[in-house]
């Protein structure tokens, strides 16, 4: 049996796992990151992740420190305005628009949007620059045995890794979380998200738009123009049966459906990619730490894609752990450090999961009284400048 010693073993090589590998590697820690599947780095690949991620300001700072941002900056679309639109009346038209403008609170955009498949491609380039980071694909974490000062991790290729800390970044059904004996609570909404990209006749003007109507929000997130066309990524959340019906439509009928649902806010939309669906759940681990292991990203928390919170929460996890590690490198992976991590993050994560759950259920409502209440709430939140600015800062994680 081959035995390798390192500081950190990251179980899971998705976007969060690769970011963590770069962040800790750039800070001088030795890192091994493993994943059962190689990352898909081309949009044309049938297995490509066609979703996009909007990195909020604090998350971008983490990417800069990790040396990743220099690889991403040229491809990133800035999001200057977060627009919430209510279309929950009797006819399919927008009743109220509330614009949350980044310039009210910052000289920077709210966020920068990038396709997920491209993120993986560029993060691999950064990993290749780091001599102290090893990225292994086709390899699974099979067993984690914590000891007082170290953890022994058995990999599927027969290698044993001896490390100070294990990071579980292996997704919503995290095997590493299960190995640590940490339970997670799940909320189900009977929803699916349909994910695809469109071109549109009107420019997006760097505005990310959530259109709320029964079934869930229809979100258009700006992408760079391509071949003279304006592009956006779309996440359309609907009840499970409605989503299934929409997926059965041919492209012509689906184009009709997306134009009805978008209420013409970006002119005429045209489907430009294949469609994929994702089941919508929320999940929260009962705690984020165990002996020699820390949960990050979807191993720790899962939420519906509302308000660009998901992966940004994950990068906050990584930054929090990194800050604790840099404060006291000799205590890396100790119970003291991991308890501090859980204390610093779990309450905030729980608050955000609860808030997004409430927003999602409000967006799904079919009750006329609740639709009216949703509209009044949107008007109230946007109409008072101090509340509006506080909400924007809270969304960025700065309050």
C-alpha positions in Angstrom: 0.0 0.0 0.0 1.3 3.4 -1.0 1.2 6.0 1.8 1.3 9.8 1.1 1.5 12.5 3.7 -0.1 15.9 3.1 -1.6 18.8 5.1 -5.1 18.6 3.6 -7.2 16.0 1.7 -10.1 17.4 -0.2 -12.8 14.9 -1.0 -14.6 16.3 -4.0 -13.2 18.1 -7.1 -16.1 20.3 -8.1 -16.0 24.0 -8.2 -15.9 24.3 -4.4 -13.3 21.6 -4.1 -11.0 23.1 -6.7 -11.4 26.5 -5.2 -10.4 25.2 -1.8 -7.4 23.4 -3.3 -6.2 26.6 -4.9 -6.9 28.7 -1.8 -5.1 26.5 0.6 -2.3 25.8 -1.9 -1.7 29.5 -2.6 -1.4 29.9 1.2 1.4 27.4 1.4 -0.4 24.2 2.5 0.2 20.9 0.8 -3.1 19.7 -0.7 -4.4 16.5 -2.4 -7.9 16.8 -4.0 -9.7 13.7 -5.3 -12.8 13.2 -7.3 -14.4 10.1 -9.0 -14.9 11.9 -12.3 -12.7 14.2 -14.3 -14.1 17.7 -14.6 -15.9 18.5 -17.8 -14.4 21.6 -19.3 -16.2 22.1 -22.7 -19.8 23.3 -23.2 -20.3 20.9 -26.1 -19.7 17.9 -23.9 -23.1 16.2 -23.1 -22.1 16.0 -19.4 -21.2 19.7 -19.2 -22.7 21.7 -16.3 -24.6 24.4 -18.2 -25.4 26.4 -15.1 -23.6 29.6 -14.3 -22.3 31.1 -11.1 -22.5 34.7 -10.0 -19.6 35.5 -7.7 -20.5 38.2 -5.2 -17.8 40.7 -4.0 -16.5 38.7 -1.0 -16.3 35.5 -3.1 -14.3 37.3 -5.8 -11.8 38.4 -3.1 -11.3 34.8 -2.2 -10.7 33.9 -5.9 -8.2 36.8 -6.1 -6.2 35.5 -3.1 -6.3 32.0 -4.5 -4.8 33.2 -7.8 -7.9 32.0 -9.7 -9.4 35.4 -10.7 -6.6 36.2 -13.1 -7.8 33.2 -15.1 -11.4 34.2 -14.9 -11.5 37.9 -15.3 -11.6 38.1 -19.1 -14.7 35.8 -19.2 -16.7 37.4 -16.4 -19.8 39.4 -16.9 -20.4 42.1 -14.2 -23.8 42.2 -12.6 -24.5 45.9 -11.9 -28.2 45.5 -10.9 -30.2 42.8 -9.2 -33.8 43.1 -10.5 -36.8 41.4 -8.8 -40.0 41.4 -10.9 -43.4 40.2 -9.8 -45.6 38.7 -12.5 -48.1 37.0 -10.3 -51.3 38.7 -11.5 -54.2 37.3 -13.5 -52.3 37.8 -16.8 -48.7 37.0 -17.7 -47.2 40.4 -17.3 -44.9 42.2 -14.9 -46.8 44.1 -12.2 -43.8 45.5 -10.2 -40.1 45.8 -10.8 -37.6 46.5 -8.0 -34.0 47.3 -9.0 -31.3 46.9 -6.4 -28.4 48.9 -7.8 -24.8 48.1 -6.8 -23.7 51.8 -7.1 -25.9 52.7 -4.1 -23.5 50.8 -1.8 -20.3 50.1 -3.7 -18.0 51.2 -6.5 -18.0 47.6 -7.7 -20.7 45.4 -9.3 -22.7 43.1 -7.1 -21.2 40.1 -8.8 -19.5 38.6 -11.8 -21.2 35.7 -13.7 -19.4 32.8 -15.4 -20.4 29.5 -16.9 -19.7 26.5 -14.6 -18.0 24.5 -17.3 -15.6 27.4 -17.9 -14.9 27.8 -14.2 -13.7 24.2 -14.1 -11.4 24.7 -17.1 -9.8 27.8 -15.7 -9.4 26.4 -12.2 -7.6 23.4 -13.6 -5.1 25.9 -15.1 -4.5 27.4 -11.7 -4.1 24.1 -10.0 -1.4 23.2 -12.6 0.5 26.3 -11.5 0.7 25.1 -7.9 3.4 22.6 -7.2 2.0 21.8 -3.7 -1.5 20.8 -5.0 -2.2 17.4 -6.5 -5.5 16.8 -8.3 -6.5 13.1 -8.8 -9.5 12.1 -10.8 -11.0 8.7 -11.1 -10.3 8.3 -7.4 -12.8 8.0 -4.5 -12.5 8.5 -0.8 -13.4 5.1 0.6 -12.7 5.4 4.4 -11.7 8.1 6.8 -10.1 7.1 10.1 -9.5 10.1 12.4 -6.9 10.0 15.1 -5.9 12.6 17.7 -3.3 14.3 15.5 -4.0 13.1 12.0 -6.6 11.4 9.8 -5.9 8.3 7.7 -7.9 8.4 4.4 -8.1 5.3 2.2 -8.6 6.0 -1.5 -10.1 3.7 -4.1 -6.8 3.4 -5.9 -5.2 1.7 -2.9 -3.3 4.8 -1.7 -3.5 5.8 2.0 -3.3 9.5 2.6 -2.2 10.7 6.0 -3.3 14.3 6.6 -4.1 16.9 9.3 -7.5 17.8 7.9 -10.1 16.4 5.6 -12.4 18.8 3.7 -15.7 17.2 2.6 -16.6 18.9 -0.7 -18.3 15.9 -2.3 -21.8 17.3 -2.9 -25.3 17.2 -1.4 -25.2 13.4 -0.9 -21.7 13.6 0.6 -20.2 10.2 1.4 -17.5 11.9 3.5 -20.3 13.5 5.7 -21.8 10.1 6.1 -18.4 8.6 7.1 -18.2 11.3 9.8 -21.6 10.4 11.1 -23.0 13.9 10.6 -26.8 14.0 9.9 -28.4 16.6 7.6 -32.0 17.9 7.5 -33.7 18.1 4.1 -36.6 20.3 2.8 -38.3 19.3 -0.4 -40.4 21.7 -2.5 -41.8 19.5 -5.3 -39.8 21.7 -7.7 -37.3 21.2 -10.5 -35.0 23.8 -12.1 -34.7 23.8 -15.9 -31.3 25.2 -16.8 -30.3 26.5 -20.3 -28.9 29.5 -22.1 -30.7 31.9 -24.5 -29.9 34.7 -26.9 -32.2 37.7 -26.8 -32.9 40.7 -28.9 -32.5 43.4 -26.2 -29.2 43.8 -24.3 -29.2 42.7 -20.7 -27.3 45.8 -19.6 -25.6 43.8 -16.9 -28.9 43.3 -15.1 -29.7 39.9 -13.4 -33.5 39.5 -13.3 -35.7 37.2 -11.2 -39.3 37.1 -12.4 -41.5 35.7 -9.7 -44.7 33.8 -10.5 -46.5 30.7 -9.3 -44.1 27.7 -9.5 -40.9 29.6 -8.7 -38.7 32.3 -10.2 -37.6 32.6 -13.8 -34.1 34.0 -13.6 -32.0 35.5 -16.4 -28.3 36.0 -15.6 -26.1 38.0 -18.0 -23.5 36.2 -20.1 -21.0 37.8 -22.6 -22.3 38.6 -26.1 -21.4 35.9 -28.6 -21.3 36.3 -32.4 -23.1 39.6 -32.3 -25.9 38.2 -30.1 -26.9 39.0 -26.5 -26.8 36.0 -24.2 -28.1 35.1 -20.7 -28.1 31.9 -18.6 -31.6 30.9 -17.4 -32.8 29.0 -14.4 -36.5 28.3 -14.6 -37.9 26.8 -11.4 -41.3 25.1 -11.7 -43.3 22.4 -9.9 -42.1 18.9 -10.8 -45.0 18.0 -13.1 -44.9 21.4 -14.9 -41.1 21.1 -15.4 -41.5 17.6 -16.8 -44.1 18.8 -19.3 -41.8 21.7 -20.3 -38.9 19.3 -20.9 -41.1 17.3 -23.3 -41.7 20.3 -25.6 -39.8 20.5 -28.8 -37.5 23.6 -29.2 -40.1 25.6 -31.1 -42.8 25.1 -28.4 -40.2 25.6 -25.7 -39.2 29.0 -27.3 -42.9 30.0 -27.1 -43.0 29.0 -23.4 -39.9 30.9 -22.4 -41.1 34.0 -24.2 -44.4 33.9 -22.4 -42.7 33.3 -19.0 -40.1 36.1 -19.5 -42.9 38.7 -20.2 -40.7 40.1 -22.9 -38.3 41.7 -20.5 -35.3 41.1 -22.8 -37.2 41.1 -26.0 -37.5 37.8 -27.9 -35.6 34.9 -26.4 -34.2 32.0 -28.4 -33.0 28.8 -26.9 -29.3 28.3 -27.7 -28.3 25.2 -25.6 -29.8 21.9 -24.6 -32.0 21.9 -21.4 -31.1 20.1 -18.2 -33.1 19.7 -15.0 -32.1 19.7 -11.3 -34.3 18.7 -8.4 -34.8 21.5 -5.9 -34.1 20.9 -2.2 -32.6 22.6 0.7 -30.3 20.7 3.1 -28.4 21.7 6.2 -25.9 19.5 8.0 -26.5 19.4 11.8 -23.0 20.7 12.2 -20.0 21.4 10.0 -17.3 19.6 11.9 -16.2 16.2 13.0 -13.0 14.6 14.2 -10.4 15.9 11.7 -13.1 16.8 9.1 -14.8 20.0 8.0 -17.9 20.1 5.7 -18.0 22.8 3.1 -20.3 23.7 0.1 -23.1 21.3 -0.7 -21.8 18.7 1.8 -22.8 21.3 4.4 -25.7 23.2 2.8 -27.9 23.1 -0.3 -30.4 25.9 -1.2 -32.5 26.7 -4.3 -30.8 29.1 -6.7 -32.3 32.4 -5.4 -30.2 35.5 -4.8 -26.9 34.0 -5.9 -26.3 32.6 -2.4 -25.4 29.0 -3.0 -21.7 28.8 -4.2 -21.0 32.2 -2.5 -21.8 30.6 0.8 -19.4 27.8 -0.1 -16.6 30.3 -0.8 -17.3 31.9 2.6 -16.9 28.5 4.2 -13.5 28.1 2.5 -12.4 31.6 3.5 -13.4 31.1 7.1 -11.5 27.8 7.3 -8.4 29.4 5.6 -8.4 32.3 8.0 -8.5 30.0 11.0 -5.7 27.9 9.5 -3.5 30.9 8.9 -4.1 32.2 12.4 -2.7 29.1 13.9 -1.1 26.7 11.3 0.1 24.3 14.0 -3.6 23.6 15.0 -4.7 22.7 11.5 -7.6 20.2 11.7 -7.6 20.2 15.5 -10.9 20.0 17.3 -10.4 23.6 18.6 -10.0 24.9 15.0 -13.0 22.9 13.6 -15.2 23.9 16.5 -14.4 27.5 15.8 -15.3 27.0 12.2 -18.7 25.5 13.1 -19.4 28.3 15.5 -18.4 30.9 12.9 -20.5 29.5 10.0 -23.4 27.3 11.1 -25.7 30.1 12.5 -25.3 32.3 9.4 -25.8 29.3 7.0 -29.0 28.3 8.9 -30.3 31.9 8.7 -29.7 32.0 4.9 -31.2 28.6 4.3 -34.3 29.6 6.3 -34.6 32.9 4.4 -34.2 31.3 0.9 -36.7 28.6 1.8 -39.3 31.3 2.8 -38.6 33.3 -0.4 -38.9 30.2 -2.5 -42.2 29.1 -0.9 -43.5 32.7 -1.4 -42.5 32.6 -5.0 -44.4 29.3 -5.5 -47.7 30.4 -3.9 -50.9 30.0 -5.9 -53.1 31.8 -3.3 -54.4 35.2 -4.4 -54.0 36.7 -0.9 -50.4 35.5 -0.6 -49.7 36.8 -4.2 -50.9 40.2 -3.1 -48.8 40.0 0.1 -45.7 39.1 -1.9 -46.3 42.1 -4.1 -46.7 44.4 -1.1 -43.6 43.0 0.5 -41.5 43.6 -2.6 -42.8 47.2 -2.8 -42.0 47.8 0.9 -38.5 46.3 0.8 -37.6 48.3 -2.3 -39.4 51.5 -1.4 -37.4 52.4 1.8 -33.8 53.2 1.0 -32.3 52.3 4.4 -34.0 48.8 4.2 -33.0 48.4 0.6 -29.3 49.2 1.2 -29.3 46.9 4.3 -30.7 44.1 2.2 -28.1 44.6 -0.4 -25.2 44.6 2.1 -26.7 41.5 3.8 -26.9 39.7 0.4 -23.2 40.4 -0.1 -22.4 39.1 3.3 -21.1 42.4 4.6 -23.5 42.8 7.5 
